[in-house]
Amino acid sequence: MSASSQRKEPRAATARETVGLVRARAAADARLAFLRGFLERPFEVASIVPSSRFLEQRIVKLAGVRSATSVVELGPGTGGTTRAILRAMPPDARLLGVEINPDFHALLSGIEDTRFTLHLGSAADLVETLAARGIPAPQAIISGIPFSTMRRAAASAVANAVASALAPGGRFVAYQFSDQVRRVCRPHLGKARVELELLNIPPVRVYQWRKDGAPQGSARCDRA
């Protein structure tokens, strides 16, 4: 028997392997899009890499997503945290994503989930956007927008919109590399609970406020 006749045909990829390849390619595309967004619009994108799954899990827990029926995400970026929110949300819940970057907005449009509504615009217009979309006051608002690079007036407008939009007892969670968000939000939301997620590149602070109530839990609270 010749050597050529002994050659084996390439093995076809299994369904699991195909799904893995698709997910790996999607993750690589997301990282590339995030880097491109940061280079093109550094004042709108907080990092050069998407959030880690550990950060996503912490955000979902602090925001109380699993029991919320109305959720808002400000600055969804490439959609990593958006998908984590959707996985945790109840079947009858609604998620509004507010993205100001047209490139990220186009990327997020590929998320196929009837619970997800995507809006291209400013987080400062949140109250009006919710009303226009017929979405009730959210029990949770999650933000990845970089407050530290925004002008103080613009950042304050977003904080005021969050405070106005939140349902009574609702939670606002912001994950940031700078402490600027604490100073901006305190006049509108009071003191913050602060946690540090080390399993993220780079490590990031996660801030939590509760509307009409002091922050709870054992984590360090704002004392400044």
C-alpha positions in Angstrom: 0.0 0.0 0.0 1.4 3.4 -1.0 2.0 6.2 1.5 -0.5 8.3 -0.3 -3.3 5.8 0.2 -2.6 5.7 3.9 -3.2 9.4 4.4 -6.3 10.2 6.5 -8.9 12.7 5.4 -9.1 15.8 7.7 -11.6 15.2 10.5 -14.7 17.4 10.2 -15.2 19.8 13.2 -17.8 18.8 15.7 -20.7 21.1 16.5 -19.1 22.0 19.8 -15.8 22.8 18.1 -17.6 25.0 15.5 -19.5 26.9 18.2 -16.2 27.4 20.1 -14.5 28.8 16.9 -17.4 31.1 16.3 -17.3 32.4 19.9 -13.6 32.8 19.8 -13.8 34.8 16.5 -16.6 37.0 17.9 -14.5 37.7 21.1 -11.5 38.6 18.9 -13.7 40.9 16.8 -15.1 42.5 20.0 -11.6 43.2 21.3 -10.5 44.7 18.0 -13.6 46.9 17.9 -13.0 48.0 21.5 -9.4 48.9 20.7 -10.5 50.8 17.6 -13.2 52.6 19.5 -10.7 53.7 22.2 -8.2 55.0 19.6 -10.8 56.9 17.6 -12.9 58.2 20.6 -10.8 58.0 23.7 -13.1 60.3 25.7 -16.1 58.0 25.1 -14.4 54.6 25.6 -13.1 53.8 29.1 -10.6 51.0 28.2 -8.8 49.3 25.4 -10.2 45.8 26.3 -13.7 44.6 27.1 -14.7 43.7 30.7 -13.7 40.3 32.1 -16.4 37.7 33.0 -15.5 38.2 36.7 -16.4 41.9 36.4 -19.5 41.1 34.5 -20.7 38.8 37.3 -20.0 41.4 40.0 -21.9 44.0 38.1 -24.9 41.7 37.6 -24.9 40.9 41.3 -24.6 44.5 42.6 -27.2 45.7 40.2 -29.7 43.1 41.3 -30.3 42.1 37.6 -31.8 38.7 38.4 -34.9 40.2 40.1 -35.2 43.4 37.9 -37.9 43.7 35.3 -36.6 46.9 33.8 -32.8 47.4 33.3 -30.8 50.1 31.5 -27.2 49.9 30.3 -25.3 53.1 29.5 -22.4 52.7 27.2 -22.8 48.9 26.3 -19.7 49.1 24.1 -19.2 45.8 22.2 -21.9 44.0 24.1 -20.0 41.7 26.5 -21.7 43.1 29.6 -25.0 43.4 27.7 -25.0 39.6 27.1 -24.2 38.9 30.7 -27.2 41.1 31.7 -29.5 39.3 29.3 -28.4 35.9 30.6 -29.2 36.9 34.1 -32.5 38.8 33.5 -35.9 37.3 34.0 -37.7 36.1 30.8 -40.2 39.0 31.0 -37.7 41.8 31.8 -36.6 44.5 29.4 -33.2 45.9 28.8 -32.5 49.3 27.2 -29.0 49.9 25.9 -28.0 53.6 25.3 -24.9 53.9 23.1 -23.5 57.1 21.7 -20.8 55.6 19.5 -22.2 54.8 16.1 -19.7 51.9 15.4 -20.6 50.2 18.7 -24.3 50.8 18.0 -24.0 49.0 14.7 -22.2 46.1 16.4 -24.8 45.9 19.2 -27.6 45.7 16.6 -26.5 42.1 16.0 -27.8 41.0 19.4 -31.0 39.0 18.7 -33.0 39.1 21.9 -36.6 40.5 22.0 -36.0 41.8 25.5 -33.2 44.1 24.3 -33.9 47.6 22.9 -31.0 49.7 21.5 -30.9 53.4 21.4 -28.3 55.6 19.7 -27.9 58.8 21.7 -26.8 60.4 24.9 -27.2 59.0 28.4 -28.2 62.5 29.6 -31.5 62.1 27.7 -32.3 58.9 29.5 -35.7 60.0 31.0 -36.9 61.1 27.6 -35.6 57.9 25.9 -37.4 55.7 28.4 -40.6 57.6 27.8 -40.3 57.5 24.1 -39.7 53.7 24.1 -42.5 53.0 26.6 -40.1 51.4 29.1 -41.0 51.7 32.8 -38.6 53.2 35.4 -35.7 50.8 35.8 -34.8 49.0 39.0 -31.2 48.8 37.8 -29.0 51.1 35.7 -25.5 50.0 34.8 -22.9 52.3 33.4 -19.6 51.8 31.7 -19.2 55.3 30.3 -16.0 57.0 31.5 -17.1 59.8 33.8 -13.4 60.8 34.3 -13.0 62.0 30.7 -16.3 63.8 30.5 -16.7 67.5 31.1 -18.1 68.1 34.6 -21.4 69.6 33.3 -21.9 66.6 31.0 -21.1 64.1 33.7 -23.4 65.9 36.1 -26.2 65.8 33.5 -25.9 62.0 33.2 -25.9 61.6 37.0 -29.0 63.7 37.3 -30.7 61.7 34.5 -29.9 58.4 36.3 -31.2 59.7 39.6 -34.4 61.0 37.9 -35.0 57.8 35.9 -34.4 55.2 38.6 -37.4 53.6 40.3 -37.6 54.1 44.1 -35.2 51.7 45.7 -33.5 51.1 42.3 -29.7 50.6 42.0 -27.2 52.4 39.9 -23.9 50.5 39.3 -20.9 52.1 37.6 -17.6 50.4 36.9 -14.7 52.9 36.6 -11.0 53.2 36.7 -11.2 56.7 38.2 -12.9 57.9 41.4 -14.4 60.8 39.6 -17.8 59.2 39.3 -18.2 59.2 43.1 -17.7 62.9 43.3 -20.0 63.5 40.4 -22.9 61.3 41.6 -22.8 62.2 45.3 -25.0 65.3 45.0 -27.6 63.3 43.1 -27.5 59.9 44.7 -25.7 60.2 48.0 -22.9 58.0 49.3 -21.7 55.0 47.3 -20.7 51.5 48.1 -17.4 50.6 46.5 -15.9 47.3 45.5 -12.7 46.5 43.7 -12.6 43.8 41.0 -9.0 42.6 40.7 -9.7 39.9 38.0 -10.0 42.5 35.2 -7.4 44.1 33.0 -6.8 46.6 34.5 -8.4 46.2 37.9 -11.5 48.3 38.2 -13.7 49.9 40.9 -17.4 49.1 41.0 -19.6 51.7 42.6 -23.2 51.1 43.7 -25.9 53.5 44.8 -29.5 52.9 45.9 -32.1 55.5 45.3 -33.8 56.9 48.4 -31.6 54.7 50.6 -28.1 54.4 52.1 -25.7 51.8 50.5 -25.9 48.4 52.1 -23.5 45.5 52.6 -20.1 44.9 54.1 -18.0 46.5 51.3 -16.3 49.9 51.9 -18.6 52.9 51.7 -17.9 56.4 50.6 -16.8 58.5 53.6 -15.5 61.6 51.8 
